Amino acid sequence: MTLAALGTGSYNGGNAAGDVEENFMTLKTISRLAGIVLLSAGLAGCMDVTAEIDVLSETTGKTTTVMTVGSEFYPMIKQMAEAGGANADSSDAFCKEEGDVLTENADGSGTCTTIKEGDLTTLTTDDGPNSDTSFTVVSPGVVRVAFKTNEMTSQISEGAGAGGAEDAQAKAMMKTYFEGHTATIRIKGKRITETNMTKVGDNAAEMVLNFTELLDGTANLPEELFAVVDTR
């Protein structure tokens, strides 16, 4: 499992300068990093995730996903993958999809890095059409990147269960695993002109999400996170 795929949706482009162009993409890294993919895969602990979008132009970009599984879990995951051998399903394994680069760290943890670059409309098509993330050209060379946060909360609700006693116990156990681990969402470009996230220098904006707050439903998130990138 990589959580790094980006799915492509619709793209409405115009030929005249200043036309609004939108590309809707499923940011699987973002919408599922605290949700059912992590939970159902048994990777619900000791994982930190950074998902970065670097807007290179009106139509091109680069995505970088870095996931680190701590030393408490990585040896177990590695052992399970080795036991599965050639019959193991790459979609269910950690850092086994095309483009994934695995680094085994000295402390026993494992880091998976995935970098993809290309047209914003065709970076990947793994998840199919979805509108949780949008890239909008608001003026020549200026792109507004935004993604809805309700997808995150809905994925968490599905992953945590419907709210029964057993679900509550499972959720409490998950929280102990997630304690102290975060997911960082970062938007980069030549210059950030506007954002509702935290600016990091002149060329980046990010939001650090605490996994336990996401599970509790106490994360104070706006309806969407956005940054306006001047690529000129």
C-alpha positions as CSV (number, residue, x, y, z in Angstrom):
1,M,0.0,0.0,0.0
2,T,1.4,3.4,-0.9
3,L,-1.4,5.9,-0.4
4,A,0.4,7.9,-3.0
5,A,-1.8,7.6,-6.0
6,L,-3.6,10.6,-7.5
7,G,-6.8,10.0,-9.5
8,T,-7.7,12.2,-12.3
9,G,-11.2,13.7,-12.9
10,S,-12.5,16.3,-15.2
11,Y,-10.6,19.3,-16.6
12,N,-12.3,22.2,-18.2
13,G,-10.0,24.4,-20.2
14,G,-10.4,27.5,-22.3
15,N,-8.2,29.0,-25.0
16,A,-8.6,32.6,-24.0
17,A,-6.3,34.2,-21.5
18,G,-7.9,34.4,-18.1
19,D,-10.3,31.6,-18.6
20,V,-10.9,29.6,-15.5
21,E,-9.6,26.1,-15.8
22,E,-10.3,23.4,-13.3
23,N,-8.8,20.0,-12.8
24,F,-10.5,17.8,-10.2
25,M,-8.3,15.1,-8.8
26,T,-8.6,12.6,-6.0
27,L,-5.8,13.2,-3.6
28,K,-5.7,9.6,-2.2
29,T,-2.8,10.5,0.0
30,I,-4.7,13.2,1.7
31,S,-8.2,11.8,1.9
32,R,-7.2,8.3,3.2
33,L,-4.1,8.9,5.2
34,A,-6.1,9.0,8.4
35,G,-8.9,6.7,7.2
36,I,-9.8,3.2,6.3
37,V,-6.8,2.4,4.1
38,L,-4.5,2.9,7.1
39,L,-6.8,1.2,9.5
40,S,-7.8,-1.8,7.5
41,A,-4.2,-2.5,6.4
42,G,-3.0,-2.9,9.9
43,L,-0.7,0.1,9.6
44,A,-2.6,2.2,12.1
45,G,0.4,3.0,14.2
46,C,3.7,4.7,14.2
47,M,3.2,6.2,10.7
48,D,4.0,9.8,9.7
49,V,2.9,11.0,6.3
50,T,3.9,14.1,4.3
51,A,2.0,14.7,1.1
52,E,3.3,17.5,-1.1
53,I,2.0,19.1,-4.3
54,D,4.5,21.3,-6.2
55,V,2.7,23.4,-8.9
56,L,5.3,23.9,-11.7
57,S,3.0,25.7,-14.2
58,E,-0.6,26.1,-15.1
59,T,-0.8,22.6,-16.3
60,T,2.1,20.6,-14.7
61,G,3.1,19.6,-11.3
62,K,5.0,17.2,-9.1
63,T,3.7,15.2,-6.2
64,T,5.9,13.8,-3.4
65,T,4.6,11.4,-0.8
66,V,6.8,10.4,2.2
67,M,5.5,7.8,4.6
68,T,7.6,6.6,7.6
69,V,6.5,3.5,9.5
70,G,8.2,3.4,12.9
71,S,10.5,0.6,14.2
72,E,7.7,-0.9,16.3
73,F,5.7,-1.8,13.1
74,Y,8.1,-1.9,10.2
75,P,9.8,-5.2,11.0
76,M,6.5,-6.9,11.3
77,I,5.3,-5.4,8.0
78,K,8.5,-6.5,6.3
79,Q,8.2,-10.0,7.7
80,M,4.6,-10.3,6.5
81,A,5.6,-9.2,3.0
82,E,8.5,-11.6,2.8
83,A,6.2,-14.4,4.0
84,G,3.8,-13.6,1.2
85,G,6.6,-13.9,-1.4
86,A,5.7,-13.7,-5.1
87,N,2.0,-14.2,-4.3
88,A,1.8,-11.0,-2.3
89,D,-0.6,-8.4,-3.7
90,S,1.4,-5.2,-4.2
91,S,-1.7,-3.1,-3.6
92,D,-1.8,-4.5,0.0
93,A,1.9,-4.2,0.7
94,F,3.9,-1.3,2.0
95,C,6.0,0.6,-0.6
96,K,5.5,-2.0,-3.4
97,E,3.8,-0.1,-6.1
98,E,5.6,1.3,-9.2
99,G,7.7,4.3,-8.4
100,D,7.9,3.6,-4.7
101,V,11.4,3.9,-3.2
102,L,11.9,2.2,0.2
103,T,14.6,3.3,2.6
104,E,15.3,1.1,5.7
105,N,16.5,3.5,8.4
106,A,19.2,2.8,11.0
107,D,16.6,3.0,13.8
108,G,14.6,0.1,12.3
109,S,11.9,2.3,10.7
110,G,11.0,2.2,7.0
111,T,10.4,5.2,4.8
112,C,8.6,5.1,1.5
113,T,9.0,7.9,-1.0
114,T,7.0,8.3,-4.1
115,I,7.6,11.2,-6.6
116,K,5.4,11.7,-9.7
117,E,5.7,14.5,-12.2
118,G,3.6,15.5,-15.2
119,D,0.5,17.1,-16.5
120,L,-1.9,17.9,-13.6
121,T,-4.7,16.1,-15.5
122,T,-2.7,12.9,-16.1
123,L,-0.4,12.4,-13.1
124,T,-2.2,9.2,-12.5
125,T,-5.6,7.7,-13.0
126,D,-5.5,5.2,-10.2
127,D,-8.6,6.3,-8.3
128,G,-10.9,7.5,-11.1
129,P,-12.9,10.7,-11.2
130,N,-13.4,12.6,-8.0
131,S,-13.8,16.2,-7.0
132,D,-12.2,16.4,-3.6
133,T,-9.2,18.4,-5.0
134,S,-9.2,21.2,-7.5
135,F,-6.6,23.1,-9.5
136,T,-8.0,26.3,-10.9
137,V,-6.1,28.8,-13.1
138,V,-7.4,32.1,-11.8
139,S,-5.2,34.3,-14.0
140,P,-2.3,33.6,-16.4
141,G,0.4,31.7,-14.4
142,V,-1.6,31.7,-11.2
143,V,-3.2,28.5,-9.9
144,R,-5.4,28.0,-6.9
145,V,-5.0,24.6,-5.3
146,A,-7.8,23.5,-2.9
147,F,-9.1,20.3,-1.4
148,K,-12.2,19.5,0.7
149,T,-11.6,18.3,4.2
150,N,-14.9,16.4,4.5
151,E,-13.4,13.5,2.6
152,M,-10.9,13.0,5.4
153,T,-13.6,13.0,8.1
154,S,-15.8,10.6,6.2
155,Q,-12.9,8.2,5.6
156,I,-12.1,8.3,9.3
157,S,-15.7,7.6,10.2
158,E,-15.8,4.6,8.0
159,G,-12.5,3.3,9.3
160,A,-13.4,3.8,12.9
161,G,-16.8,2.1,12.6
162,A,-20.4,3.0,13.2
163,G,-20.1,3.9,16.9
164,G,-20.9,0.7,18.8
165,A,-19.2,-0.6,21.9
166,E,-16.8,-2.7,19.9
167,D,-16.0,0.2,17.6
168,A,-15.4,2.4,20.6
169,Q,-12.9,-0.1,22.0
170,A,-11.2,-0.4,18.6
171,K,-11.0,3.3,18.3
172,A,-9.4,3.7,21.7
173,M,-6.8,1.2,20.7
174,M,-6.1,3.0,17.5
175,K,-5.6,6.2,19.3
176,T,-2.8,4.7,21.3
177,Y,-1.1,3.7,18.1
178,F,-1.6,7.1,16.4
179,E,-0.5,9.1,19.4
180,G,2.2,11.6,18.5
181,H,2.0,10.9,14.7
182,T,1.0,13.4,12.1
183,A,0.1,13.9,8.5
184,T,1.5,17.0,6.8
185,I,-0.2,18.5,3.7
186,R,2.0,20.9,1.8
187,I,1.4,23.0,-1.4
188,K,4.5,24.5,-3.1
189,G,5.3,26.7,-6.0
190,K,7.4,29.7,-7.0
191,R,5.4,32.0,-4.8
192,I,2.4,31.6,-2.5
193,T,0.2,34.6,-2.7
194,E,-2.8,33.5,-0.5
195,T,-3.6,30.6,1.7
196,N,-5.5,29.5,4.8
197,M,-2.7,27.2,5.8
198,T,0.6,28.1,7.5
199,K,3.0,29.8,5.1
200,V,6.6,28.3,5.2
201,G,8.8,30.9,3.6
202,D,7.5,32.5,0.4
203,N,7.0,29.3,-1.7
204,A,5.1,26.8,0.5
205,A,2.1,26.5,2.7
206,E,1.3,23.5,4.9
207,M,-1.1,22.1,7.4
208,V,0.0,19.5,10.0
209,L,-2.8,17.2,11.1
210,N,-2.7,15.3,14.3
211,F,-4.0,11.8,13.8
212,T,-5.6,11.5,17.2
213,E,-7.5,14.8,16.7
214,L,-8.8,13.5,13.4
215,L,-10.0,10.3,15.1
216,D,-11.6,12.3,17.9
217,G,-13.2,14.7,15.5
218,T,-11.6,17.6,17.3
219,A,-9.4,18.8,14.5
220,N,-10.4,22.3,13.7
221,L,-10.4,22.2,9.9
222,P,-12.1,24.6,7.5
223,E,-14.3,23.2,4.8
224,E,-11.4,23.4,2.4
225,L,-7.6,23.9,2.6
226,F,-6.2,26.1,-0.2
227,A,-3.2,28.0,-1.5
228,V,-2.8,30.3,-4.5
229,V,0.4,29.7,-6.3
230,D,2.1,32.2,-8.7
231,T,4.1,30.0,-11.0
232,R,5.6,32.9,-13.1
